[in-house]
Amino acid sequence: MFTGATVYSQECGEQIIAREHMFCEKGALSNAVTITNLRNIICKGNVFKVSFDCKFWSECAKAGERVNFSVPGAIYTQEGTLLIPACSKVVGTVIRIEKQRIPNKNARVYLNFEYLILPDGTAIQMSAKPLTKDSSLKEGPWHTAGKLFAYTLGLGIVGAGAGTGFAFIPNPAKLGVGYAIGIPVGTTVGLITGLITPGLKYHAKAGEEIPIILCEDLYINKQCQ
């Protein structure tokens, strides 16, 4: 059974003993960590990476599904305090999927990361989201560019073939003219076709890493580590 973080106060003897810092990740809004005698508190806005346990395909997922992630390695503060042990897990829930659309709009997957599972099985409630501009997971610009290039190249070759045929009727000497006509037409049609087709589905491989950002402070009891 999942249990949330315990609420402490001065009455149960909690005292701040240090203020430390996470190693800076690009896009993080904070790197602050509060160390007390009872727990370590990773402050809201900190960023760390998690990796997919299994492959993930947006077309096979739906809202409400749980997705399991691993923490790639132990996470320490710059000052050397262990925050999250190696072999820890993170559990996320799919909260929405936007399918790919025309023109060339990629699918988007929205996740809420809800639990950190420590190696001993202790579940700690958390709140985090993917660190992207719109908090969604989608294929990057290189994949999109690759799709457009494939359409452009493919129809460019078709255009070259059509231009060659045009050049041989009725005079083979017009081969260069045929290429000059066919290739630009083919590549232009290919680029336009790539732009007006549906965008890409979101696919992630097992082990693929993504950065997540904490939406609330993450409380880790020291007896849990």
C-alpha positions in Angstrom: 0.0 0.0 0.0 1.3 3.4 -0.9 1.8 5.8 2.0 2.5 9.5 1.8 5.3 11.5 3.5 5.0 11.9 7.2 4.4 15.4 8.5 7.0 16.4 11.1 7.1 19.4 13.5 9.4 20.7 16.2 7.2 18.8 18.7 8.5 15.4 17.4 12.1 16.7 17.5 12.8 17.6 13.9 15.6 20.0 13.4 17.3 21.4 10.3 21.0 20.4 10.4 22.1 21.5 6.9 21.0 23.2 3.6 22.6 21.4 0.7 22.4 21.4 -3.1 21.5 19.0 -5.9 23.8 18.9 -8.9 22.4 21.4 -11.4 20.3 20.0 -14.3 19.4 22.1 -17.3 16.0 23.7 -16.8 15.8 23.2 -13.0 14.1 26.0 -11.0 15.9 25.0 -7.8 18.8 22.9 -6.5 18.0 23.3 -2.8 17.9 20.4 -0.4 17.0 20.7 3.3 18.6 18.1 5.6 17.0 17.4 9.0 17.8 14.9 11.6 14.7 12.9 10.5 14.5 13.3 6.7 15.9 14.8 3.5 13.7 17.2 1.7 14.3 17.7 -2.1 12.8 21.1 -2.7 10.2 21.9 -5.4 11.7 22.8 -8.8 14.6 20.3 -8.6 15.2 18.1 -11.6 16.5 14.5 -11.9 16.3 11.9 -14.6 14.4 8.6 -14.8 14.4 5.9 -17.5 11.5 3.8 -19.0 11.4 0.3 -17.6 9.7 -1.0 -20.8 9.2 0.4 -24.3 6.3 2.9 -24.5 4.1 3.6 -27.6 1.6 6.4 -27.4 -0.8 4.5 -29.7 -1.0 1.6 -27.2 -1.5 3.7 -24.1 -4.5 5.4 -22.5 -5.3 7.8 -19.7 -5.1 6.1 -16.3 -2.4 3.6 -17.1 0.6 3.3 -14.8 4.1 3.6 -16.3 7.2 2.3 -14.4 10.5 4.1 -14.5 13.9 3.5 -12.9 16.3 6.0 -11.3 19.5 5.4 -13.4 21.8 5.8 -10.5 22.1 6.9 -6.9 21.4 10.6 -6.4 23.6 12.6 -4.0 23.9 16.2 -3.1 27.0 18.2 -4.1 28.0 17.9 -0.4 27.8 14.1 -0.5 24.5 13.3 1.2 22.7 10.3 -0.4 19.2 11.4 -1.3 17.8 8.6 -3.6 19.5 5.2 -3.5 20.4 3.2 -6.6 17.7 0.8 -7.9 14.9 3.1 -6.9 11.8 3.3 -9.0 9.3 6.0 -10.0 5.7 5.3 -10.9 3.8 7.6 -13.2 0.3 7.8 -14.4 -0.8 8.7 -17.9 -3.3 11.6 -17.5 -3.8 12.5 -21.1 -2.8 11.5 -24.6 -3.2 13.7 -27.7 -3.0 11.7 -30.9 -0.9 13.0 -33.8 -2.9 15.3 -36.1 -2.8 17.0 -39.5 -0.9 19.1 -40.4 2.3 17.4 -39.1 1.4 17.7 -35.3 3.1 15.1 -33.2 1.4 13.0 -30.5 1.7 14.3 -26.9 1.8 12.2 -23.7 1.1 13.9 -20.4 2.3 12.1 -17.3 2.1 12.7 -13.5 4.8 11.0 -11.5 3.2 10.0 -8.2 5.4 7.7 -6.2 9.1 7.1 -5.5 9.7 3.4 -4.6 12.9 2.8 -2.7 14.8 -0.5 -3.0 13.3 -1.9 0.3 9.8 -1.4 -1.2 8.9 1.8 0.7 6.6 4.0 -1.4 6.9 7.8 -1.0 4.3 10.1 -2.4 5.6 12.7 -4.9 4.4 15.1 -7.5 6.5 15.6 -10.7 6.0 16.1 -14.4 8.2 15.8 -17.5 10.6 18.8 -17.9 9.4 20.1 -21.3 7.9 23.4 -22.5 4.3 22.1 -22.2 5.0 19.2 -19.7 4.4 16.6 -22.4 6.4 13.9 -24.0 6.6 14.0 -27.8 9.1 13.2 -30.6 11.8 15.8 -30.9 12.5 18.1 -33.9 15.2 15.8 -35.3 12.6 13.0 -35.7 10.2 15.4 -37.3 12.9 16.7 -39.6 13.8 13.1 -40.5 10.2 12.4 -41.5 10.2 15.5 -43.8 13.5 14.6 -45.2 12.3 11.1 -46.0 9.2 12.4 -47.9 11.3 15.0 -49.7 14.0 12.5 -50.7 11.5 9.9 -51.7 9.4 12.1 -54.0 12.6 13.8 -55.2 13.7 10.4 -56.5 10.3 9.9 -58.1 10.5 13.3 -59.6 14.0 12.6 -61.0 12.6 9.4 -62.6 9.7 11.3 -64.1 12.0 14.0 -65.4 14.2 11.3 -67.0 11.3 9.9 -68.8 10.3 13.3 -69.9 13.8 13.9 -71.2 13.9 10.8 -73.3 10.7 11.8 -75.2 11.6 12.4 -77.9 15.3 13.4 -77.5 17.8 11.8 -75.1 19.8 15.0 -75.2 17.2 16.6 -73.0 18.2 14.3 -70.0 19.7 17.2 -68.0 16.6 19.3 -68.7 14.4 16.4 -67.4 16.4 16.2 -64.2 16.2 20.0 -63.8 12.4 19.8 -64.0 11.7 16.6 -62.2 13.9 16.8 -59.1 12.7 20.3 -57.9 9.1 19.4 -58.5 9.5 16.0 -56.7 11.3 17.5 -53.7 8.8 20.3 -53.4 5.8 17.9 -53.6 7.6 15.7 -51.0 8.1 18.5 -48.6 4.5 19.7 -48.9 3.3 16.1 -48.4 5.4 15.7 -45.3 4.0 18.9 -43.9 0.3 18.1 -44.5 0.4 14.5 -43.2 -0.2 13.5 -39.6 2.6 14.0 -37.1 4.6 11.3 -35.4 3.5 9.0 -32.6 5.5 9.0 -29.4 7.8 6.0 -29.0 10.3 5.5 -26.2 12.7 2.6 -25.8 13.3 0.7 -22.6 16.1 2.5 -20.8 15.4 5.8 -22.5 16.0 8.7 -20.0 13.8 11.7 -19.5 14.2 14.6 -17.0 11.4 15.2 -14.5 10.8 18.3 -12.4 9.3 18.2 -8.9 6.0 20.1 -8.5 6.1 19.8 -4.7 8.8 19.1 -2.1 9.8 15.5 -1.9 10.2 14.1 1.6 12.4 11.1 2.2 12.6 9.7 5.7 16.1 8.7 6.7 15.0 5.4 8.1 13.7 4.6 4.6 17.1 4.9 2.9 
